[in-house]
Amino acid sequence: MHKRAGQTGAEQIHWRLEDLYAGPDDPRLEADMTWAEAAATAFARDYRDALPRLDAAQLAEALTRLQEIRQRLARVGSYRYLSYVTHSDDARFGAALQAYEERATQIGNILVFFDIAWARLDEDRARALMAAAELAPWRHLLAHWRAYGDHLLSEAEERILAEKRVTGAGLWARLFDETLTEMRFPLRGKSLSEQEILSKLSDPDRALRHDAAEALSSGLESRLHTLTTCFNAILADKALDDRLRRYPHWLAERNLANEIDDAMVASLEAAVVARYPLVARYYRLKGRLLGIDRLMDYDRYAPLPGKSRTHDWQDCQRIVLAAVADFSPELAAIGRRFFDEGWIDAALAPGKRGGAFAHPVTPDVHPYLMVNYTGQTRDVMTVAHELGHGIHQYLAREQGFLNADTPLTTAETASVFGEMLTFEQLLREESDPRGRLALLCGKIEDTFATVFRQMAMHRFEAQMHEARRREGELSRERLAELWLATQTEQFADSVAFSQGYRWWWSYIPHFIGSPGYVYAYAFGELLTLALIQRYRAEGKAFVPRYIEMLRLGGSRSPVEVVGVTGIDLTDPGIWSSALDYLESLVVQAETLARECGDV
């Protein structure tokens, strides 16, 4: 295709949602919802009173029926959501998504009796059923569902909570997303979206980075009333849910969903925080490389001096697929389908949500990826990250809808692994020492962002939830205080913060849409570094075990899934070992900088 100057070729890369439905008015959307409602009603009629008397074969049949209902609902929901995130400025798409969520909740409420009845089934009876051969594919899922028994309310109460969630936390999250999507940040005569203004923080021009940071800060400050209200609403809603469900602390529900215990999360946090001095050590090096005496927050992602490299969309595809193919031709063949068959939306477009994600959709279709591609090396790594998710989700489809979904703790593994493979591919293609140093520093910064920055955000989030429960509604100044305290501790005196940086907590979507999510990034990154070390030690013999780990999806516990690769998740030493490897990258950067004569 012909590209104008400044274009990457991604401007025309839009996903083809026709693999789901022909369009927003496709009659199959209504037909599938009608079918799901009728099927749920029939399911409740057949099993509401019968579940305690079911034998293993009958329970397996019930689970198959339940899976089909939930999959059909999820297919419609996936289409409505994917349509919305690329048209969030069009009220019709938001209304269609909201209508789906309200109706899907009503249908889900017809089925809620099953979760409650299974969780409260006599322990001996449940154990006998789960031991039966007929339920072998469902064994882990059934055991995990029972772990929620102490936190489920009565059926009537569960129905009320589900209904209120759609018009409560769900709408606050939507307001947050739409507020950020519609915001425009004036910069040097142009009006930029959130994604565009954030990309300027990686520009070689320091004055431009400064102006972009100021524009972002002032723009956020102008909408703090709305954003702070969204935060407080989510914090209050989470506190209420935790109290009603008898969760002992704000993170307990997330840890249960992630299938790891509090001690494992605490050991991860302690290991990462203990290595905060490594962050300061690196950024002092970067200050010297940039020739800046006082490194500011907007300098953290500045490229090193020299020719700035960009990659058009075609080059990005080549690099990422070559990296995967070098590891596994089988995985690369899956990855190529995302590019060739319209499973990616990469264009920057009005109304499109910022950021990037991979959506698993349902096993009878395929995953979709969303990125906002501008051609920077960091964007190539983002594509590699999301493609890793997509390949993982594609392979896990084999487990079926209910077993395919992975906990966050293992969901980030394939994405980070794909990033590391792509980084190594870029490094192989770069012969210039300064170019290699720039790549190495970029990888260190991305990894630091995933490990140290996300852990700092986790600590902010923890303090935010705990403060809300102690102090009541939090002012924007109180949130800023918590934000700065948890941000500055990782940098020591290596990075200074501009006045407006105090408001940057307000644009982080995970705090709103997925409380407790962010520590999983650090977990996944460090786990992946351990897997990379295992791959380098074992070579190609490691590959089939890695692929088997991906195929297992959520059909077993994270400890069992990761265990097939030879990694023991219960060993706290894996965090220290992975952090040692990260320190070795900093040592390499210091050595290469000296060899280049830059420090």
RAQUI-V961346 format. One record per backbone hydrogen bond with DSSP energy under -1.0 kcal/mol. CO is the residue of the C=O (numbers start at 1). NH is the residue of the N-H. Records with the same first field share a line. If there is no record, write none. Layout:
CO: NH ; NH
This chain:
4: 7
8: 313
10: 13
12: 14
13: 346 ; 347
16: 19
17: 20 ; 21
23: 26
26: 29
27: 31
28: 32
29: 33
30: 34
31: 35
32: 36
33: 37
34: 38
35: 39
36: 40
37: 41
38: 42
39: 43
40: 44
41: 45
42: 46
43: 47
44: 48
47: 51
50: 53
51: 54
55: 59
56: 60
57: 61
58: 62
59: 63
60: 64
61: 65
62: 66
63: 67
64: 68
65: 69
66: 70
67: 71
68: 72
69: 73
70: 74
71: 75
72: 76
73: 77
74: 78
75: 79
76: 80
77: 81
78: 82
79: 83
80: 84
81: 85
84: 87
85: 353
87: 90
90: 93 ; 94
91: 95
92: 96
93: 97
94: 98
95: 99
96: 100
97: 101
98: 102
99: 103
100: 104
101: 105
102: 106
103: 107
104: 108
105: 109
111: 114
112: 116
113: 117
114: 118
115: 119
116: 120
118: 121
122: 126
123: 127
124: 128
125: 129
126: 130
127: 131
129: 132
132: 135
133: 136
135: 138
138: 142
139: 143
140: 144
141: 145
142: 146
145: 148
146: 149
148: 151
154: 158
155: 159
156: 160
157: 161
158: 162
159: 163
160: 164
161: 165
162: 166
164: 168
165: 170
168: 172
169: 173
170: 174
171: 175
172: 176
173: 177
174: 178
175: 179
176: 180
177: 181
178: 182
179: 183
185: 192
187: 190
190: 187
192: 185
193: 197
194: 198
195: 199
198: 201
199: 202
200: 203
205: 209
206: 210
207: 211
208: 212
209: 213
210: 214
211: 215
212: 216
213: 217
214: 218
215: 219
216: 220
217: 221
218: 222
220: 223
221: 224
223: 227
224: 228
225: 229
226: 230
227: 231
228: 232
229: 233
230: 234
231: 235
232: 236
233: 237
234: 238
235: 239
236: 240
237: 241
238: 242
239: 243
240: 244
241: 245
242: 247
249: 252
251: 255
252: 256
253: 257
254: 258
255: 260
261: 265
262: 266
263: 267
264: 268
265: 269
266: 270
267: 271
268: 272
269: 273
270: 274
272: 275
273: 276
275: 278
276: 279 ; 280
277: 281
278: 282
279: 283
280: 284
281: 285
282: 286
283: 287
284: 288
285: 289
286: 290
287: 292
295: 496
296: 299
297: 300
299: 302
312: 316
313: 317
314: 318
315: 319
316: 320
317: 321
318: 322
319: 323
320: 324
321: 325
322: 326
324: 328
328: 332
329: 333
330: 334
331: 335
332: 336
336: 340
337: 341
338: 343
342: 16
343: 369
345: 371
346: 373
349: 352
351: 88
357: 370
359: 368
362: 365
368: 359
369: 345
370: 357
375: 311
376: 380
377: 381
378: 382
379: 383
380: 384
381: 385
382: 386
383: 387
384: 388
385: 389
386: 390
387: 391
388: 392
389: 393
390: 394
391: 395
392: 396
395: 398
396: 399
397: 400
400: 404
403: 554
407: 410 ; 411
408: 412
410: 413
412: 416
413: 417
414: 418
415: 419
416: 420
417: 421
418: 422
419: 423
420: 424
421: 425
422: 426
423: 427
424: 428
425: 429
432: 436
433: 437
434: 438
435: 439
436: 440
437: 441
438: 442
439: 443
440: 444
441: 445
442: 446
443: 447
444: 448
445: 449
446: 450
447: 451
448: 452 ; 453
451: 455
452: 456
453: 457
454: 458
455: 459
456: 460
457: 461
458: 462
459: 463
460: 464
461: 465
462: 466
463: 467
464: 468
465: 469
466: 470
467: 471
468: 472
475: 479
476: 480
477: 481
478: 482
479: 483
480: 484
481: 485
482: 486
483: 487
484: 488
485: 489
488: 492
491: 494
496: 297
498: 501
499: 502
500: 503
501: 504
503: 506
505: 508
509: 512 ; 513
510: 514
514: 517
517: 520
518: 521
519: 523
520: 524
521: 525
522: 526
523: 527
524: 528
525: 529
526: 530
527: 531
528: 532
529: 533
530: 534
531: 535
532: 536
533: 537
534: 538
535: 539
538: 541
539: 542
542: 546
543: 547
544: 548
545: 549
546: 550
547: 551
548: 552
550: 553
552: 555
557: 561
558: 562
559: 563
562: 565 ; 567
563: 566
568: 571
571: 574
572: 575
573: 577
574: 578
575: 579
576: 580
577: 581
578: 582
579: 583
580: 584
581: 585
582: 586
583: 587
584: 588
585: 589
586: 590
587: 591
588: 592
589: 593
590: 594
591: 595
592: 596
593: 598
594: 597
